[in-house]
Amino acid sequence: MTERQILVAANWKMNGTLETIRPLLQSVIQGVQGITTEVAICPPSIYIPELAVQLNGSDISLGAQNVSHLEAGAYTGEISASMLKDFGCQYVIVGHSERRALYAENDALVARKFIAVQAKGMTPILCVGELLQERESNNTEEVIARQLDAVIELAGIEAFKNAVVAYEPVWAIGTGKTATPEQAQEVHEFIRLRLARHDNETADNVRVLYGGSVKADNAEQLFKMADIDGGLIGGASLVAEDFLTICKAMR
Ligand code: PGA
């Protein structure tokens, strides 16, 4: 089996002010020194230039939470992949469930964002996950398959050579209801199997993160599972001590 390096990515969502993010960032930069886990931070886009400066010289990667699928033009309020690239972003989250639910992003649009990110040499973090009623009606695999297939259809399995997948059950996001390590592992394995229908090696190498109420006290149990390669962390990434404990949770 391939050794996949753990990735812990912070998704700050729409939180913080310069006054709060500066000390948070300094604590994280100092706290992650010397660890083998890869750490990334995805701040609100307006703070990307600030983080680009602060993270310079650290091992922490910079990411964005969203991007336009279009290159340039009359699209008021949007931010392009080239702009994110300009400020040194390495990762861009696409298809977060909040974008899907609150901003009506569908699978086809998410796939186009995925391609736009890769076209500029950055790595998409593709979020997939089922709603509570979808899990309860035993449709989890069907939903995840549909979300993955939309990207495979447009970008090809090749595209997953430079991508990260994040499994985020919608019922676990910001609710304090984490999926059990076994529940998460089951879906992570399914994600790999779905990709393996097209290419085994790609399926084996792609990093699949878990997201949804990952906290300082459950990260290690989750990251121990065979197919879980780290986490996408919302709430707990806003508290330096909690986030650092998660970053240090080993396999
Ligand atoms: P949470 O968010 O850790 O606050 O549940 C995770 C996410 O939405 O990426």
py3Dmol code that shows the C-alpha trace and the ligand (Angstrom):
import py3Dmol

protein = """\
ATOM      1  CA  MET A   1       0.000   0.000   0.000  1.00  0.00           C
ATOM      2  CA  THR A   2       1.146   3.530  -0.754  1.00  0.00           C
ATOM      3  CA  GLU A   3       2.299   5.783   2.071  1.00  0.00           C
ATOM      4  CA  ARG A   4       0.194   8.884   1.785  1.00  0.00           C
ATOM      5  CA  GLN A   5       1.356  11.944   3.723  1.00  0.00           C
ATOM      6  CA  ILE A   6      -1.288  13.231   6.114  1.00  0.00           C
ATOM      7  CA  LEU A   7      -2.758  16.606   5.192  1.00  0.00           C
ATOM      8  CA  VAL A   8      -4.596  18.764   7.715  1.00  0.00           C
ATOM      9  CA  ALA A   9      -6.330  21.707   6.055  1.00  0.00           C
ATOM     10  CA  ALA A  10      -8.007  24.541   7.955  1.00  0.00           C
ATOM     11  CA  ASN A  11     -11.196  25.950   6.488  1.00  0.00           C
ATOM     12  CA  TRP A  12     -11.729  29.203   8.353  1.00  0.00           C
ATOM     13  CA  LYS A  13     -14.979  29.871   6.451  1.00  0.00           C
ATOM     14  CA  MET A  14     -16.232  33.454   6.929  1.00  0.00           C
ATOM     15  CA  ASN A  15     -14.621  33.975  10.335  1.00  0.00           C
ATOM     16  CA  GLY A  16     -12.066  36.286  11.852  1.00  0.00           C
ATOM     17  CA  THR A  17     -10.762  39.817  11.510  1.00  0.00           C
ATOM     18  CA  LEU A  18      -7.167  40.937  11.047  1.00  0.00           C
ATOM     19  CA  GLU A  19      -7.065  41.398  14.789  1.00  0.00           C
ATOM     20  CA  THR A  20      -7.952  37.766  15.488  1.00  0.00           C
ATOM     21  CA  ILE A  21      -6.273  35.979  12.590  1.00  0.00           C
ATOM     22  CA  ARG A  22      -2.808  37.485  13.118  1.00  0.00           C
ATOM     23  CA  PRO A  23      -2.201  35.950  16.565  1.00  0.00           C
ATOM     24  CA  LEU A  24      -3.926  32.709  15.501  1.00  0.00           C
ATOM     25  CA  LEU A  25      -1.616  32.422  12.536  1.00  0.00           C
ATOM     26  CA  GLN A  26       1.516  33.141  14.560  1.00  0.00           C
ATOM     27  CA  SER A  27       0.629  30.418  17.078  1.00  0.00           C
ATOM     28  CA  VAL A  28      -0.001  27.915  14.288  1.00  0.00           C
ATOM     29  CA  ILE A  29       3.218  28.786  12.421  1.00  0.00           C
ATOM     30  CA  GLN A  30       5.245  28.295  15.577  1.00  0.00           C
ATOM     31  CA  GLY A  31       3.354  25.217  16.720  1.00  0.00           C
ATOM     32  CA  VAL A  32       3.728  23.178  13.524  1.00  0.00           C
ATOM     33  CA  GLN A  33       7.489  23.560  13.238  1.00  0.00           C
ATOM     34  CA  GLY A  34       9.162  20.220  12.727  1.00  0.00           C
ATOM     35  CA  ILE A  35       6.027  18.105  12.260  1.00  0.00           C
ATOM     36  CA  THR A  36       5.775  15.670   9.327  1.00  0.00           C
ATOM     37  CA  THR A  37       2.101  16.293   8.607  1.00  0.00           C
ATOM     38  CA  GLU A  38       1.388  18.735   5.808  1.00  0.00           C
ATOM     39  CA  VAL A  39      -0.664  21.704   7.010  1.00  0.00           C
ATOM     40  CA  ALA A  40      -2.689  24.085   4.839  1.00  0.00           C
ATOM     41  CA  ILE A  41      -4.819  27.097   5.724  1.00  0.00           C
ATOM     42  CA  CYS A  42      -7.747  28.332   3.641  1.00  0.00           C
ATOM     43  CA  PRO A  43      -8.703  31.805   4.936  1.00  0.00           C
ATOM     44  CA  PRO A  44     -11.467  34.079   3.623  1.00  0.00           C
ATOM     45  CA  SER A  45     -10.180  35.237   0.230  1.00  0.00           C
ATOM     46  CA  ILE A  46      -9.630  38.843   1.285  1.00  0.00           C
ATOM     47  CA  TYR A  47      -7.006  37.639   3.773  1.00  0.00           C
ATOM     48  CA  ILE A  48      -5.066  35.590   1.221  1.00  0.00           C
ATOM     49  CA  PRO A  49      -2.511  38.373   0.537  1.00  0.00           C
ATOM     50  CA  GLU A  50      -1.962  38.802   4.286  1.00  0.00           C
ATOM     51  CA  LEU A  51      -1.390  35.059   4.753  1.00  0.00           C
ATOM     52  CA  ALA A  52       0.838  34.880   1.687  1.00  0.00           C
ATOM     53  CA  VAL A  53       3.191  37.301   3.449  1.00  0.00           C
ATOM     54  CA  GLN A  54       2.940  35.727   6.900  1.00  0.00           C
ATOM     55  CA  LEU A  55       3.383  32.152   5.669  1.00  0.00           C
ATOM     56  CA  ASN A  56       6.405  32.992   3.559  1.00  0.00           C
ATOM     57  CA  GLY A  57       9.279  30.873   4.859  1.00  0.00           C
ATOM     58  CA  SER A  58       7.000  28.527   6.829  1.00  0.00           C
ATOM     59  CA  ASP A  59       6.037  24.988   5.747  1.00  0.00           C
ATOM     60  CA  ILE A  60       2.328  25.796   5.796  1.00  0.00           C
ATOM     61  CA  SER A  61       0.535  25.781   2.455  1.00  0.00           C
ATOM     62  CA  LEU A  62      -1.973  28.442   1.465  1.00  0.00           C
ATOM     63  CA  GLY A  63      -5.395  27.603   0.099  1.00  0.00           C
ATOM     64  CA  ALA A  64      -8.658  29.240  -0.923  1.00  0.00           C
ATOM     65  CA  GLN A  65     -12.238  28.296  -0.057  1.00  0.00           C
ATOM     66  CA  ASN A  66     -13.793  28.908  -3.457  1.00  0.00           C
ATOM     67  CA  VAL A  67     -13.018  30.075  -6.989  1.00  0.00           C
ATOM     68  CA  SER A  68     -14.847  31.083 -10.140  1.00  0.00           C
ATOM     69  CA  HIS A  69     -15.051  28.498 -12.912  1.00  0.00           C
ATOM     70  CA  LEU A  70     -14.486  31.345 -15.408  1.00  0.00           C
ATOM     71  CA  GLU A  71     -11.190  32.943 -16.389  1.00  0.00           C
ATOM     72  CA  ALA A  72     -11.926  36.675 -16.502  1.00  0.00           C
ATOM     73  CA  GLY A  73     -14.584  39.172 -17.469  1.00  0.00           C
ATOM     74  CA  ALA A  74     -17.737  40.874 -16.272  1.00  0.00           C
ATOM     75  CA  TYR A  75     -18.463  38.689 -13.243  1.00  0.00           C
ATOM     76  CA  THR A  76     -18.852  41.113 -10.353  1.00  0.00           C
ATOM     77  CA  GLY A  77     -17.649  39.767  -7.044  1.00  0.00           C
ATOM     78  CA  GLU A  78     -15.922  36.679  -8.409  1.00  0.00           C
ATOM     79  CA  ILE A  79     -12.274  35.635  -8.020  1.00  0.00           C
ATOM     80  CA  SER A  80     -10.423  33.672 -10.689  1.00  0.00           C
ATOM     81  CA  ALA A  81      -7.939  30.841 -10.361  1.00  0.00           C
ATOM     82  CA  SER A  82      -5.176  33.048 -11.829  1.00  0.00           C
ATOM     83  CA  MET A  83      -5.750  35.575  -9.043  1.00  0.00           C
ATOM     84  CA  LEU A  84      -5.418  32.878  -6.381  1.00  0.00           C
ATOM     85  CA  LYS A  85      -2.309  31.585  -8.109  1.00  0.00           C
ATOM     86  CA  ASP A  86      -0.850  35.114  -8.102  1.00  0.00           C
ATOM     87  CA  PHE A  87      -0.837  35.076  -4.300  1.00  0.00           C
ATOM     88  CA  GLY A  88       0.726  31.652  -3.982  1.00  0.00           C
ATOM     89  CA  CYS A  89      -2.327  29.490  -3.284  1.00  0.00           C
ATOM     90  CA  GLN A  90      -1.549  25.797  -3.645  1.00  0.00           C
ATOM     91  CA  TYR A  91      -4.956  24.411  -2.761  1.00  0.00           C
ATOM     92  CA  VAL A  92      -8.512  25.468  -3.567  1.00  0.00           C
ATOM     93  CA  ILE A  93     -11.577  23.904  -1.959  1.00  0.00           C
ATOM     94  CA  VAL A  94     -14.294  23.191  -4.515  1.00  0.00           C
ATOM     95  CA  GLY A  95     -17.806  21.919  -3.919  1.00  0.00           C
ATOM     96  CA  HIS A  96     -17.982  22.514  -0.179  1.00  0.00           C
ATOM     97  CA  SER A  97     -21.463  21.516   0.980  1.00  0.00           C
ATOM     98  CA  GLU A  98     -22.177  25.082   2.107  1.00  0.00           C
ATOM     99  CA  ARG A  99     -21.509  26.276  -1.454  1.00  0.00           C
ATOM    100  CA  ARG A 100     -23.668  23.478  -2.837  1.00  0.00           C
ATOM    101  CA  ALA A 101     -26.546  24.148  -0.440  1.00  0.00           C
ATOM    102  CA  LEU A 102     -26.487  27.926   0.012  1.00  0.00           C
ATOM    103  CA  TYR A 103     -25.168  29.069  -3.373  1.00  0.00           C
ATOM    104  CA  ALA A 104     -26.791  26.420  -5.553  1.00  0.00           C
ATOM    105  CA  GLU A 105     -23.547  24.957  -6.882  1.00  0.00           C
ATOM    106  CA  ASN A 106     -24.315  21.733  -8.711  1.00  0.00           C
ATOM    107  CA  ASP A 107     -22.034  18.842  -9.681  1.00  0.00           C
ATOM    108  CA  ALA A 108     -21.404  20.231 -13.170  1.00  0.00           C
ATOM    109  CA  LEU A 109     -20.332  23.631 -11.851  1.00  0.00           C
ATOM    110  CA  VAL A 110     -18.109  22.048  -9.204  1.00  0.00           C
ATOM    111  CA  ALA A 111     -16.426  19.979 -11.923  1.00  0.00           C
ATOM    112  CA  ARG A 112     -15.701  23.145 -13.908  1.00  0.00           C
ATOM    113  CA  LYS A 113     -14.182  24.790 -10.834  1.00  0.00           C
ATOM    114  CA  PHE A 114     -12.042  21.696 -10.300  1.00  0.00           C
ATOM    115  CA  ILE A 115     -10.685  22.022 -13.844  1.00  0.00           C
ATOM    116  CA  ALA A 116     -10.122  25.788 -13.512  1.00  0.00           C
ATOM    117  CA  VAL A 117      -7.977  25.203 -10.411  1.00  0.00           C
ATOM    118  CA  GLN A 118      -5.877  22.505 -12.051  1.00  0.00           C
ATOM    119  CA  ALA A 119      -5.414  24.531 -15.211  1.00  0.00           C
ATOM    120  CA  LYS A 120      -3.456  27.031 -13.127  1.00  0.00           C
ATOM    121  CA  GLY A 121      -1.312  24.346 -11.519  1.00  0.00           C
ATOM    122  CA  MET A 122      -3.058  24.343  -8.139  1.00  0.00           C
ATOM    123  CA  THR A 123      -4.576  21.352  -6.347  1.00  0.00           C
ATOM    124  CA  PRO A 124      -8.343  21.170  -5.920  1.00  0.00           C
ATOM    125  CA  ILE A 125      -9.760  19.807  -2.669  1.00  0.00           C
ATOM    126  CA  LEU A 126     -12.993  18.289  -3.923  1.00  0.00           C
ATOM    127  CA  CYS A 127     -15.648  18.022  -1.203  1.00  0.00           C
ATOM    128  CA  VAL A 128     -18.238  15.280  -1.377  1.00  0.00           C
ATOM    129  CA  GLY A 129     -20.791  14.162   1.180  1.00  0.00           C
ATOM    130  CA  GLU A 130     -24.361  13.112   1.800  1.00  0.00           C
ATOM    131  CA  LEU A 131     -27.201  14.821   3.636  1.00  0.00           C
ATOM    132  CA  LEU A 132     -28.704  13.207   6.719  1.00  0.00           C
ATOM    133  CA  GLN A 133     -31.824  12.064   4.864  1.00  0.00           C
ATOM    134  CA  GLU A 134     -29.646  10.576   2.122  1.00  0.00           C
ATOM    135  CA  ARG A 135     -27.732   8.535   4.692  1.00  0.00           C
ATOM    136  CA  GLU A 136     -30.929   7.471   6.416  1.00  0.00           C
ATOM    137  CA  SER A 137     -32.419   6.290   3.155  1.00  0.00           C
ATOM    138  CA  ASN A 138     -29.242   4.344   2.331  1.00  0.00           C
ATOM    139  CA  ASN A 139     -28.257   6.590  -0.541  1.00  0.00           C
ATOM    140  CA  THR A 140     -24.815   7.613   0.716  1.00  0.00           C
ATOM    141  CA  GLU A 141     -22.856   5.675  -1.903  1.00  0.00           C
ATOM    142  CA  GLU A 142     -25.114   6.774  -4.722  1.00  0.00           C
ATOM    143  CA  VAL A 143     -24.619  10.455  -3.801  1.00  0.00           C
ATOM    144  CA  ILE A 144     -20.846  10.178  -3.423  1.00  0.00           C
ATOM    145  CA  ALA A 145     -20.593   8.264  -6.709  1.00  0.00           C
ATOM    146  CA  ARG A 146     -22.589  10.943  -8.521  1.00  0.00           C
ATOM    147  CA  GLN A 147     -20.427  13.738  -7.097  1.00  0.00           C
ATOM    148  CA  LEU A 148     -17.191  11.960  -8.065  1.00  0.00           C
ATOM    149  CA  ASP A 149     -18.400  10.830 -11.481  1.00  0.00           C
ATOM    150  CA  ALA A 150     -19.306  14.399 -12.486  1.00  0.00           C
ATOM    151  CA  VAL A 151     -15.651  15.357 -12.094  1.00  0.00           C
ATOM    152  CA  ILE A 152     -14.292  12.182 -13.696  1.00  0.00           C
ATOM    153  CA  GLU A 153     -16.557  12.720 -16.704  1.00  0.00           C
ATOM    154  CA  LEU A 154     -15.317  16.249 -17.285  1.00  0.00           C
ATOM    155  CA  ALA A 155     -11.700  16.030 -16.147  1.00  0.00           C
ATOM    156  CA  GLY A 156     -10.886  12.343 -16.544  1.00  0.00           C
ATOM    157  CA  ILE A 157      -9.377  10.065 -13.919  1.00  0.00           C
ATOM    158  CA  GLU A 158      -5.959  11.557 -14.761  1.00  0.00           C
ATOM    159  CA  ALA A 159      -7.069  14.727 -12.995  1.00  0.00           C
ATOM    160  CA  PHE A 160      -7.112  12.884  -9.663  1.00  0.00           C
ATOM    161  CA  LYS A 161      -3.329  12.547  -9.822  1.00  0.00           C
ATOM    162  CA  ASN A 162      -3.183  16.135  -8.602  1.00  0.00           C
ATOM    163  CA  ALA A 163      -6.237  16.393  -6.394  1.00  0.00           C
ATOM    164  CA  VAL A 164      -7.422  15.825  -2.861  1.00  0.00           C
ATOM    165  CA  VAL A 165     -10.881  14.501  -2.016  1.00  0.00           C
ATOM    166  CA  ALA A 166     -12.582  15.517   1.228  1.00  0.00           C
ATOM    167  CA  TYR A 167     -15.418  13.362   2.502  1.00  0.00           C
ATOM    168  CA  GLU A 168     -17.671  15.636   4.533  1.00  0.00           C
ATOM    169  CA  PRO A 169     -20.986  14.146   5.577  1.00  0.00           C
ATOM    170  CA  VAL A 170     -23.251  17.203   5.646  1.00  0.00           C
ATOM    171  CA  TRP A 171     -24.913  16.086   8.892  1.00  0.00           C
ATOM    172  CA  ALA A 172     -21.517  16.201  10.625  1.00  0.00           C
ATOM    173  CA  ILE A 173     -20.440  19.695   9.566  1.00  0.00           C
ATOM    174  CA  GLY A 174     -20.501  22.203  12.400  1.00  0.00           C
ATOM    175  CA  THR A 175     -22.933  20.034  14.341  1.00  0.00           C
ATOM    176  CA  GLY A 176     -20.573  18.337  16.775  1.00  0.00           C
ATOM    177  CA  LYS A 177     -21.830  14.981  15.391  1.00  0.00           C
ATOM    178  CA  THR A 178     -18.707  13.386  13.987  1.00  0.00           C
ATOM    179  CA  ALA A 179     -18.992  10.298  11.839  1.00  0.00           C
ATOM    180  CA  THR A 180     -17.500   7.383  13.764  1.00  0.00           C
ATOM    181  CA  PRO A 181     -14.071   6.325  12.479  1.00  0.00           C
ATOM    182  CA  GLU A 182     -15.741   3.191  11.074  1.00  0.00           C
ATOM    183  CA  GLN A 183     -18.517   5.131   9.310  1.00  0.00           C
ATOM    184  CA  ALA A 184     -15.948   7.469   7.777  1.00  0.00           C
ATOM    185  CA  GLN A 185     -13.587   4.646   6.796  1.00  0.00           C
ATOM    186  CA  GLU A 186     -16.423   2.846   5.003  1.00  0.00           C
ATOM    187  CA  VAL A 187     -17.078   5.856   2.762  1.00  0.00           C
ATOM    188  CA  HIS A 188     -13.378   6.603   2.237  1.00  0.00           C
ATOM    189  CA  GLU A 189     -12.906   3.049   1.039  1.00  0.00           C
ATOM    190  CA  PHE A 190     -15.870   3.447  -1.269  1.00  0.00           C
ATOM    191  CA  ILE A 191     -14.345   6.648  -2.730  1.00  0.00           C
ATOM    192  CA  ARG A 192     -11.131   4.791  -3.511  1.00  0.00           C
ATOM    193  CA  LEU A 193     -13.062   1.890  -5.061  1.00  0.00           C
ATOM    194  CA  ARG A 194     -15.034   4.271  -7.232  1.00  0.00           C
ATOM    195  CA  LEU A 195     -11.816   5.849  -8.540  1.00  0.00           C
ATOM    196  CA  ALA A 196     -10.213   2.414  -8.918  1.00  0.00           C
ATOM    197  CA  ARG A 197     -12.858   1.517 -11.495  1.00  0.00           C
ATOM    198  CA  HIS A 198     -10.824   3.803 -13.773  1.00  0.00           C
ATOM    199  CA  ASP A 199      -7.285   3.484 -12.416  1.00  0.00           C
ATOM    200  CA  ASN A 200      -5.968   1.560  -9.443  1.00  0.00           C
ATOM    201  CA  GLU A 201      -2.799   3.513  -8.944  1.00  0.00           C
ATOM    202  CA  THR A 202      -4.558   6.871  -8.903  1.00  0.00           C
ATOM    203  CA  ALA A 203      -7.121   5.540  -6.426  1.00  0.00           C
ATOM    204  CA  ASP A 204      -4.358   4.278  -4.199  1.00  0.00           C
ATOM    205  CA  ASN A 205      -2.359   7.515  -4.258  1.00  0.00           C
ATOM    206  CA  VAL A 206      -5.079  10.149  -3.898  1.00  0.00           C
ATOM    207  CA  ARG A 207      -5.410  11.662  -0.452  1.00  0.00           C
ATOM    208  CA  VAL A 208      -8.903  11.443   1.007  1.00  0.00           C
ATOM    209  CA  LEU A 209      -9.526  13.749   3.971  1.00  0.00           C
ATOM    210  CA  TYR A 210     -12.372  13.519   6.451  1.00  0.00           C
ATOM    211  CA  GLY A 211     -14.245  16.674   7.465  1.00  0.00           C
ATOM    212  CA  GLY A 212     -17.157  17.237   9.833  1.00  0.00           C
ATOM    213  CA  SER A 213     -16.644  18.103  13.498  1.00  0.00           C
ATOM    214  CA  VAL A 214     -13.041  16.919  13.656  1.00  0.00           C
ATOM    215  CA  LYS A 215     -11.853  18.007  17.095  1.00  0.00           C
ATOM    216  CA  ALA A 216      -8.710  17.731  19.196  1.00  0.00           C
ATOM    217  CA  ASP A 217     -10.116  14.668  20.941  1.00  0.00           C
ATOM    218  CA  ASN A 218     -11.265  12.623  17.946  1.00  0.00           C
ATOM    219  CA  ALA A 219      -8.682  13.388  15.241  1.00  0.00           C
ATOM    220  CA  GLU A 220      -6.314  10.605  16.141  1.00  0.00           C
ATOM    221  CA  GLN A 221      -9.012   7.901  16.045  1.00  0.00           C
ATOM    222  CA  LEU A 222     -10.076   9.115  12.596  1.00  0.00           C
ATOM    223  CA  PHE A 223      -6.578   9.478  11.142  1.00  0.00           C
ATOM    224  CA  LYS A 224      -5.734   5.944  12.262  1.00  0.00           C
ATOM    225  CA  MET A 225      -8.154   4.467   9.755  1.00  0.00           C
ATOM    226  CA  ALA A 226      -6.551   2.927   6.670  1.00  0.00           C
ATOM    227  CA  ASP A 227      -8.161   5.178   4.063  1.00  0.00           C
ATOM    228  CA  ILE A 228      -8.289   8.463   6.006  1.00  0.00           C
ATOM    229  CA  ASP A 229      -5.365  10.699   5.101  1.00  0.00           C
ATOM    230  CA  GLY A 230      -6.060  13.708   7.288  1.00  0.00           C
ATOM    231  CA  GLY A 231      -8.822  16.229   7.770  1.00  0.00           C
ATOM    232  CA  LEU A 232     -10.549  19.378   6.611  1.00  0.00           C
ATOM    233  CA  ILE A 233     -11.123  21.329   9.793  1.00  0.00           C
ATOM    234  CA  GLY A 234     -13.706  24.070  10.284  1.00  0.00           C
ATOM    235  CA  GLY A 235     -14.576  25.200  13.815  1.00  0.00           C
ATOM    236  CA  ALA A 236     -11.569  23.657  15.537  1.00  0.00           C
ATOM    237  CA  SER A 237      -9.157  25.411  13.169  1.00  0.00           C
ATOM    238  CA  LEU A 238     -10.085  28.764  14.725  1.00  0.00           C
ATOM    239  CA  VAL A 239      -8.564  27.826  18.085  1.00  0.00           C
ATOM    240  CA  ALA A 240      -4.773  27.519  17.841  1.00  0.00           C
ATOM    241  CA  GLU A 241      -4.384  24.928  20.572  1.00  0.00           C
ATOM    242  CA  ASP A 242      -7.105  22.648  19.178  1.00  0.00           C
ATOM    243  CA  PHE A 243      -5.885  22.954  15.620  1.00  0.00           C
ATOM    244  CA  LEU A 244      -2.302  22.166  16.646  1.00  0.00           C
ATOM    245  CA  THR A 245      -3.431  19.061  18.520  1.00  0.00           C
ATOM    246  CA  ILE A 246      -5.202  17.917  15.339  1.00  0.00           C
ATOM    247  CA  CYS A 247      -2.107  18.650  13.228  1.00  0.00           C
ATOM    248  CA  LYS A 248      -0.058  16.495  15.562  1.00  0.00           C
ATOM    249  CA  ALA A 249      -2.491  13.557  15.598  1.00  0.00           C
ATOM    250  CA  MET A 250      -0.528  10.764  13.989  1.00  0.00           C
ATOM    251  CA  ARG A 251      -1.662   7.790  11.972  1.00  0.00           C
TER     252      ARG A 251
END
"""
ligand_1 = """\
9
PGA
P -16.451 21.668 11.008
O -16.395 22.081 9.432
O -15.088 21.126 11.344
O -16.755 22.937 11.725
O -17.514 20.640 11.133
C -15.732 21.291 8.502
C -15.901 21.867 7.113
O -16.993 22.356 6.803
O -14.962 21.857 6.287
"""
view = py3Dmol.view(width=600, height=400)
view.addModel(protein, "pdb")
view.setStyle({"model": 0}, {"cartoon": {"style": "trace"}})
view.addModel(ligand_1, "xyz")
view.setStyle({"model": 1}, {"stick": {}})
view.zoomTo()
view.show()
